[in-house]
Amino acid sequence: YLGLARDPHQATLVNRRYQTLTSASVATNDPILGATGSRLLSGNSIHHTRLEHKLSRMHQRESALLANSGYDANLMVLSSLPKRRNKDVVLMDELCHNSLIMGTRLGRLDTEVRIFSHNNVEALSILLRQCGGGGGDGRSCVFVVVESVYSMDGDVAPLQQILETAQTFGAVVIVDEAHGLGVFGRTNARDLWSVDNSTDDTNFLHESGAAGGTGVLAALHLEHHPALLCSVHTFGKAAGCHGAVICGSRTLVNYLLNFAKPLVYSTALPLHSLVCIGCAYDTMTGSLGDEKRARVFRLVRLFRRLFQNSSVPPQPPPPPPPRHQQKSRPPRHHQRNRVS
């Protein structure tokens, strides 16, 4: 999204920092290529923990946990937290990414996953009311799963309303920020609502001098909302590298570190990936990141203006195909429990 994966200046920054850390690692006989194992065994390092501390501060959360990819991160969260024996329920937006769907399958929740129509807070409220909110037995929990920005249509979730609705019913929210990271943040919150040149900037949240590019939650000042359980930030989009981070409470991160199977049984990220991630955040959250985001939305405005002035009439995006018409049949709950 920001061109970092092809930016020679970014590559130079990464190479210089990597060479510095490599020299130090050679002197202490630490791994310089692969991590050698899982985080719970030989794969952990001071570089992992330092980067996680940095990312938790950037996203204003108590703790953070690195994952090998955004797909892995969503599998970690959705396969580990909801428990069938507790009669937990997952309420998911119908356009959520496959990794979120597969996470619930890995957790063997079966019929405890229910789908609500895209970005429809009223449909979500109906499901929450049917579930009795957070559960009347004191044990069960309702997890609401959404994305901040949906990649196919580019629309933004009404996170403020979703979080407030979840809080009303005692549910918790998991937000996938894969397509919000790097593109939105506290320095360009106005771009969430409008890319019109005539927009009055004073009508929107905007913080000049703040760290930008940390996502939609940051743009809306929702990182500390009581209903927010965790957020997942993927590095393969605007960050231009690989991996992901899960941001939440220290208790949540410690739990995932010990029980999330994609983490427990996978080799940790190598040093070079850690350097790429750290450098990407330095660029995305600084003044250069603001310049790159400004260019993105200038191009958005240009495209819309040219398209509106062309002879081609705008066409609405086609609706998603019914679940039962897809070649690979999804679990029955996606057909039975959808609420519009």
VEXLOVEX-621037 format. One record per residue (C-alpha): x, y, z; residue number from 1; residue in one letter. Coordinates in nm, 2 decimals. Each point is the difference from the previous one (the first is absolute). Layout:
# VEXLOVEX-621037
[[X, Y, Z], NUM, a]
...
This chain:
# VEXLOVEX-621037
[[0.00, 0.00, 0.00], 1, y]
[[0.29, 0.24, 0.08], 2, l]
[[0.26, -0.15, -0.24], 3, g]
[[0.23, -0.10, 0.28], 4, l]
[[0.06, -0.35, -0.15], 5, a]
[[0.16, 0.16, -0.30], 6, r]
[[0.16, 0.31, 0.16], 7, d]
[[0.38, 0.00, -0.03], 8, p]
[[0.04, 0.24, 0.29], 9, h]
[[-0.20, -0.23, 0.22], 10, q]
[[0.22, -0.29, -0.11], 11, a]
[[0.31, 0.20, 0.09], 12, t]
[[-0.14, 0.08, 0.34], 13, l]
[[-0.07, -0.37, 0.06], 14, v]
[[0.34, -0.12, -0.12], 15, n]
[[0.19, 0.25, 0.22], 16, r]
[[-0.19, -0.10, 0.31], 17, r]
[[0.02, -0.37, -0.08], 18, y]
[[0.38, 0.03, -0.04], 19, q]
[[0.03, 0.17, 0.33], 20, t]
[[-0.20, -0.27, 0.18], 21, l]
[[0.17, -0.28, -0.19], 22, t]
[[0.34, 0.12, 0.12], 23, s]
[[-0.12, 0.01, 0.36], 24, a]
[[-0.16, -0.35, -0.03], 25, s]
[[0.32, -0.15, -0.15], 26, v]
[[0.19, 0.13, 0.30], 27, a]
[[-0.24, -0.17, 0.24], 28, t]
[[-0.05, -0.32, -0.21], 29, n]
[[-0.37, 0.07, -0.05], 30, d]
[[-0.19, -0.11, -0.31], 31, p]
[[0.03, 0.25, -0.29], 32, i]
[[-0.21, -0.19, -0.27], 33, l]
[[-0.27, -0.23, 0.14], 34, g]
[[-0.15, 0.02, 0.34], 35, a]
[[0.08, -0.38, 0.05], 36, t]
[[-0.33, -0.09, 0.17], 37, g]
[[-0.33, 0.10, 0.16], 38, s]
[[-0.02, 0.30, 0.23], 39, r]
[[-0.06, -0.24, 0.29], 40, l]
[[0.32, -0.19, -0.07], 41, l]
[[0.31, 0.15, -0.17], 42, s]
[[-0.16, 0.25, -0.23], 43, g]
[[-0.06, 0.29, 0.25], 44, n]
[[0.25, 0.29, 0.01], 45, s]
[[0.04, 0.34, 0.14], 46, i]
[[-0.07, 0.13, -0.35], 47, h]
[[-0.35, -0.15, 0.01], 48, h]
[[-0.08, 0.14, 0.34], 49, t]
[[0.13, 0.34, -0.08], 50, r]
[[-0.20, 0.02, -0.32], 51, l]
[[-0.32, -0.12, 0.18], 52, e]
[[0.05, 0.27, 0.27], 53, h]
[[0.04, 0.26, -0.28], 54, k]
[[-0.32, -0.11, -0.18], 55, l]
[[-0.20, -0.01, 0.32], 56, s]
[[0.09, 0.36, 0.06], 57, r]
[[-0.08, 0.09, -0.36], 58, m]
[[-0.34, -0.15, 0.03], 59, h]
[[-0.05, 0.13, 0.35], 60, q]
[[-0.07, -0.35, 0.14], 61, r]
[[0.14, -0.17, 0.31], 62, e]
[[0.17, -0.28, -0.19], 63, s]
[[0.07, -0.14, -0.35], 64, a]
[[0.08, -0.34, -0.16], 65, l]
[[0.17, -0.05, -0.33], 66, l]
[[-0.14, -0.25, -0.25], 67, a]
[[0.15, -0.15, -0.32], 68, n]
[[-0.28, 0.14, -0.22], 69, s]
[[-0.33, 0.17, 0.02], 70, g]
[[-0.16, -0.34, -0.08], 71, y]
[[0.18, -0.16, 0.29], 72, d]
[[-0.09, 0.28, 0.24], 73, a]
[[-0.37, -0.04, -0.07], 74, n]
[[0.03, -0.37, 0.03], 75, l]
[[0.17, 0.05, 0.34], 76, m]
[[-0.27, 0.22, 0.13], 77, v]
[[-0.32, -0.17, -0.13], 78, l]
[[0.12, -0.36, 0.06], 79, s]
[[0.11, 0.07, 0.36], 80, s]
[[-0.24, 0.24, 0.17], 81, l]
[[-0.35, -0.12, -0.07], 82, p]
[[-0.08, -0.32, 0.19], 83, k]
[[-0.27, -0.24, -0.09], 84, r]
[[-0.02, -0.15, 0.35], 85, r]
[[-0.07, 0.35, 0.13], 86, n]
[[-0.28, 0.04, -0.27], 87, k]
[[0.18, 0.31, -0.14], 88, d]
[[-0.14, 0.16, -0.31], 89, v]
[[0.17, 0.17, -0.29], 90, v]
[[-0.19, 0.27, -0.20], 91, l]
[[0.18, 0.08, -0.32], 92, m]
[[-0.06, 0.25, -0.28], 93, d]
[[-0.09, -0.18, -0.32], 94, e]
[[0.30, 0.14, -0.19], 95, l]
[[0.27, -0.09, 0.25], 96, c]
[[0.32, -0.15, -0.14], 97, h]
[[0.04, -0.37, -0.05], 98, n]
[[0.26, -0.02, 0.28], 99, s]
[[-0.26, 0.12, 0.25], 100, l]
[[-0.24, -0.27, -0.12], 101, i]
[[0.26, -0.27, 0.01], 102, m]
[[0.11, 0.10, 0.35], 103, g]
[[-0.35, -0.08, 0.13], 104, t]
[[0.01, -0.33, -0.19], 105, r]
[[0.33, -0.09, 0.15], 106, l]
[[-0.15, 0.07, 0.34], 107, g]
[[-0.28, -0.24, -0.08], 108, r]
[[-0.28, 0.23, 0.10], 109, l]
[[-0.24, -0.14, -0.26], 110, d]
[[-0.35, 0.15, 0.04], 111, t]
[[0.12, 0.27, 0.25], 112, e]
[[0.11, 0.23, -0.29], 113, v]
[[-0.27, 0.24, -0.13], 114, r]
[[0.02, 0.24, -0.29], 115, i]
[[-0.15, 0.35, -0.02], 116, f]
[[-0.04, 0.21, -0.32], 117, s]
[[0.29, 0.22, -0.09], 118, h]
[[0.05, 0.30, 0.22], 119, n]
[[-0.36, -0.03, 0.13], 120, n]
[[0.01, 0.10, 0.37], 121, v]
[[-0.38, -0.06, 0.04], 122, e]
[[0.05, -0.36, -0.13], 123, a]
[[0.28, -0.04, 0.25], 124, l]
[[-0.22, 0.13, 0.28], 125, s]
[[-0.26, -0.26, -0.09], 126, i]
[[0.25, -0.28, 0.03], 127, l]
[[0.14, 0.14, 0.33], 128, l]
[[-0.35, 0.02, 0.14], 129, r]
[[-0.07, -0.36, -0.10], 130, q]
[[0.33, -0.11, 0.16], 131, c]
[[-0.09, 0.17, 0.32], 132, g]
[[0.31, 0.23, -0.03], 133, g]
[[0.30, -0.15, 0.18], 134, g]
[[-0.19, -0.30, 0.12], 135, g]
[[-0.22, -0.04, 0.30], 136, g]
[[0.19, -0.28, 0.17], 137, d]
[[0.30, 0.21, 0.08], 138, g]
[[0.23, -0.22, -0.21], 139, r]
[[-0.09, 0.04, -0.37], 140, s]
[[0.13, 0.29, -0.20], 141, c]
[[-0.11, 0.16, -0.33], 142, v]
[[0.28, 0.10, -0.24], 143, f]
[[-0.08, 0.25, -0.27], 144, v]
[[0.24, -0.03, -0.30], 145, v]
[[0.04, 0.28, -0.25], 146, v]
[[0.26, 0.16, -0.23], 147, e]
[[0.08, 0.37, 0.02], 148, s]
[[0.03, 0.04, -0.38], 149, v]
[[-0.14, -0.27, -0.24], 150, y]
[[0.24, -0.05, -0.29], 151, s]
[[-0.25, -0.09, -0.28], 152, m]
[[-0.22, 0.31, 0.03], 153, d]
[[0.23, 0.22, 0.20], 154, g]
[[-0.27, 0.10, 0.24], 155, d]
[[0.06, 0.07, 0.37], 156, v]
[[-0.18, -0.17, 0.29], 157, a]
[[-0.20, 0.21, 0.24], 158, p]
[[0.23, -0.09, 0.28], 159, l]
[[-0.13, 0.26, 0.25], 160, q]
[[-0.36, -0.14, -0.03], 161, q]
[[0.12, -0.36, 0.00], 162, i]
[[0.20, 0.04, 0.31], 163, l]
[[-0.27, 0.19, 0.18], 164, e]
[[-0.26, -0.26, -0.10], 165, t]
[[0.22, -0.28, 0.12], 166, a]
[[0.07, 0.17, 0.33], 167, q]
[[-0.38, 0.05, 0.05], 168, t]
[[-0.04, -0.38, -0.02], 169, f]
[[0.31, -0.10, 0.18], 170, g]
[[0.18, -0.13, -0.31], 171, a]
[[0.36, 0.05, -0.11], 172, v]
[[0.13, 0.11, -0.34], 173, v]
[[0.29, -0.13, -0.21], 174, i]
[[0.11, 0.24, -0.28], 175, v]
[[0.21, -0.10, -0.29], 176, d]
[[0.20, 0.31, -0.11], 177, e]
[[0.18, -0.16, -0.30], 178, a]
[[-0.12, 0.27, -0.24], 179, h]
[[-0.01, 0.29, 0.24], 180, g]
[[0.36, -0.02, 0.12], 181, l]
[[0.21, 0.26, -0.17], 182, g]
[[-0.29, 0.16, -0.19], 183, v]
[[-0.20, 0.15, 0.28], 184, f]
[[0.10, 0.15, 0.33], 185, g]
[[-0.02, 0.30, 0.23], 186, r]
[[0.16, 0.24, -0.25], 187, t]
[[-0.25, -0.07, -0.28], 188, n]
[[-0.32, -0.10, 0.17], 189, a]
[[-0.20, 0.22, -0.23], 190, r]
[[0.08, -0.24, -0.29], 191, d]
[[-0.22, -0.26, 0.17], 192, l]
[[-0.31, 0.20, -0.10], 193, w]
[[0.09, 0.20, -0.31], 194, s]
[[0.25, 0.04, -0.28], 195, v]
[[-0.17, 0.31, -0.13], 196, d]
[[0.22, 0.30, -0.05], 197, n]
[[-0.27, 0.22, 0.14], 198, s]
[[0.00, -0.17, 0.34], 199, t]
[[0.04, 0.23, 0.30], 200, d]
[[0.28, -0.16, 0.20], 201, d]
[[-0.13, 0.15, 0.32], 202, t]
[[-0.30, -0.23, -0.01], 203, n]
[[0.22, -0.30, 0.06], 204, f]
[[0.23, -0.15, 0.26], 205, l]
[[0.35, 0.10, -0.09], 206, h]
[[0.32, 0.01, 0.19], 207, e]
[[0.30, 0.16, -0.16], 208, s]
[[0.32, -0.11, 0.16], 209, g]
[[-0.14, -0.33, 0.11], 210, a]
[[0.12, -0.34, -0.12], 211, a]
[[-0.20, -0.08, -0.31], 212, g]
[[-0.08, -0.31, -0.19], 213, g]
[[-0.08, -0.23, 0.30], 214, t]
[[-0.35, -0.09, -0.12], 215, g]
[[-0.37, 0.09, 0.01], 216, v]
[[-0.02, -0.07, 0.38], 217, l]
[[0.26, 0.26, 0.06], 218, a]
[[-0.16, 0.25, -0.24], 219, a]
[[-0.32, -0.03, 0.20], 220, l]
[[0.17, -0.01, 0.34], 221, h]
[[-0.14, -0.34, 0.08], 222, l]
[[0.31, -0.19, 0.11], 223, e]
[[-0.11, 0.01, 0.36], 224, h]
[[-0.37, -0.07, -0.05], 225, h]
[[-0.12, -0.25, 0.27], 226, p]
[[-0.16, -0.23, -0.26], 227, a]
[[0.32, -0.03, -0.21], 228, l]
[[0.16, -0.34, 0.08], 229, l]
[[0.28, 0.02, -0.25], 230, c]
[[0.10, 0.13, -0.35], 231, s]
[[0.20, -0.18, -0.27], 232, v]
[[0.24, 0.20, -0.21], 233, h]
[[0.14, -0.16, -0.31], 234, t]
[[0.33, 0.11, -0.15], 235, f]
[[-0.04, -0.14, -0.36], 236, g]
[[-0.21, 0.30, -0.12], 237, k]
[[0.11, 0.36, 0.07], 238, a]
[[0.30, -0.11, 0.21], 239, a]
[[0.15, -0.17, -0.31], 240, g]
[[0.15, -0.30, 0.19], 241, c]
[[-0.12, -0.31, 0.17], 242, h]
[[-0.16, -0.11, 0.33], 243, g]
[[-0.26, 0.15, 0.23], 244, a]
[[-0.06, 0.10, 0.36], 245, v]
[[-0.28, -0.06, 0.24], 246, i]
[[-0.05, 0.29, 0.25], 247, c]
[[-0.20, -0.03, 0.32], 248, g]
[[0.04, -0.05, 0.37], 249, s]
[[0.29, -0.18, 0.16], 250, r]
[[-0.22, -0.28, 0.12], 251, t]
[[-0.13, -0.05, -0.36], 252, l]
[[0.35, -0.01, -0.14], 253, v]
[[0.13, -0.24, 0.26], 254, n]
[[-0.29, -0.23, -0.07], 255, y]
[[0.06, 0.00, -0.37], 256, l]
[[0.38, -0.05, 0.04], 257, l]
[[-0.07, -0.32, 0.18], 258, n]
[[-0.32, -0.14, -0.17], 259, f]
[[-0.01, 0.14, -0.35], 260, a]
[[0.10, -0.30, -0.21], 261, k]
[[0.12, 0.19, -0.31], 262, p]
[[0.25, 0.18, 0.23], 263, l]
[[0.10, -0.30, 0.22], 264, v]
[[0.08, -0.22, -0.29], 265, y]
[[0.16, 0.24, -0.24], 266, s]
[[0.36, 0.14, -0.03], 267, t]
[[0.01, 0.36, 0.11], 268, a]
[[0.06, 0.29, -0.24], 269, l]
[[0.37, 0.04, -0.10], 270, p]
[[0.21, 0.31, 0.08], 271, l]
[[-0.03, 0.15, -0.34], 272, h]
[[-0.38, 0.00, 0.02], 273, s]
[[0.01, 0.17, 0.33], 274, l]
[[0.22, 0.27, -0.14], 275, v]
[[-0.23, 0.05, -0.30], 276, c]
[[-0.30, 0.03, 0.23], 277, i]
[[0.17, 0.25, 0.23], 278, g]
[[0.11, 0.22, -0.29], 279, c]
[[-0.34, -0.02, -0.16], 280, a]
[[-0.16, 0.14, 0.32], 281, y]
[[0.26, 0.28, 0.02], 282, d]
[[-0.08, 0.10, -0.35], 283, t]
[[-0.38, -0.04, 0.02], 284, m]
[[-0.04, 0.19, 0.32], 285, t]
[[0.23, 0.29, -0.09], 286, g]
[[-0.02, 0.30, -0.23], 287, s]
[[0.09, -0.21, -0.30], 288, l]
[[-0.29, -0.23, 0.07], 289, g]
[[-0.23, 0.31, 0.01], 290, d]
[[0.13, 0.11, -0.34], 291, e]
[[-0.06, -0.35, -0.15], 292, k]
[[-0.35, -0.01, 0.14], 293, r]
[[-0.07, 0.34, -0.14], 294, a]
[[0.10, -0.12, -0.34], 295, r]
[[-0.22, -0.31, 0.03], 296, v]
[[-0.31, 0.21, 0.07], 297, f]
[[0.09, 0.26, -0.27], 298, r]
[[0.00, -0.30, -0.24], 299, l]
[[-0.33, -0.11, 0.14], 300, v]
[[-0.16, 0.34, -0.06], 301, r]
[[0.15, 0.02, -0.35], 302, l]
[[-0.14, -0.34, -0.09], 303, f]
[[-0.34, 0.09, 0.13], 304, r]
[[-0.01, 0.33, -0.18], 305, r]
[[0.11, -0.15, -0.33], 306, l]
[[-0.24, -0.28, 0.03], 307, f]
[[-0.29, 0.23, 0.08], 308, q]
[[0.08, 0.21, -0.30], 309, n]
[[0.03, -0.29, -0.24], 310, s]
[[-0.28, -0.14, -0.21], 311, s]
[[0.01, -0.33, 0.18], 312, v]
[[-0.29, -0.01, 0.25], 313, p]
[[0.11, -0.12, 0.35], 314, p]
[[-0.10, -0.35, 0.07], 315, q]
[[-0.07, -0.13, 0.35], 316, p]
[[0.21, -0.29, 0.11], 317, p]
[[-0.17, -0.34, -0.05], 318, p]
[[-0.14, -0.16, 0.32], 319, p]
[[0.20, -0.29, 0.15], 320, p]
[[-0.12, -0.34, -0.13], 321, p]
[[-0.22, -0.19, 0.23], 322, p]
[[0.20, -0.23, 0.22], 323, r]
[[-0.17, -0.32, -0.13], 324, h]
[[0.11, 0.08, -0.36], 325, q]
[[0.37, 0.00, 0.08], 326, q]
[[0.19, -0.30, -0.11], 327, k]
[[0.14, -0.09, 0.34], 328, s]
[[-0.30, -0.03, 0.23], 329, r]
[[0.05, 0.20, 0.32], 330, p]
[[-0.12, -0.12, 0.34], 331, p]
[[-0.38, -0.02, 0.04], 332, r]
[[-0.01, 0.29, 0.25], 333, h]
[[0.10, 0.24, -0.28], 334, h]
[[-0.32, -0.08, -0.18], 335, q]
[[-0.23, -0.05, 0.30], 336, r]
[[0.09, 0.28, 0.23], 337, n]
[[0.05, 0.30, -0.22], 338, r]
[[-0.19, 0.31, 0.11], 339, v]
[[-0.06, 0.29, -0.25], 340, s]
